[in-house]
Amino acid sequence: IMVKPAMAYLDVIARVRERYNHPIAAYSVSGEYAMVKAAASNEWIDERRVALELLTGIKRAGADIIITYFAKDAARWLAEEG
């Protein structure tokens, strides 16, 4: 089951998780990515911390699969954390 956009629909992801016993994919759309990138480029936020928090929230809501433009960065950041 695909839920899109992920960030705005964390409650929907949680409800789908409660109701269905199927894999749930959440698609973190380009607008969510662009919002974080823009704020980070203006030094309003720490991109790494915010991106990982967003992805963690999606996972905690119940997503089994997260489709995100942050995938490569998140993999690198998590590897650096050990």
Buried (B, 14 or more C-beta within 10 A) or exposed (E): BEBEBBBEBBEBBBBBBEEEEEEBBBBBBEEBBEBBBEBBEEEEBEBBEBBBEBBEBBBEBBBEEBBBBBEEBBEEBEEEEE
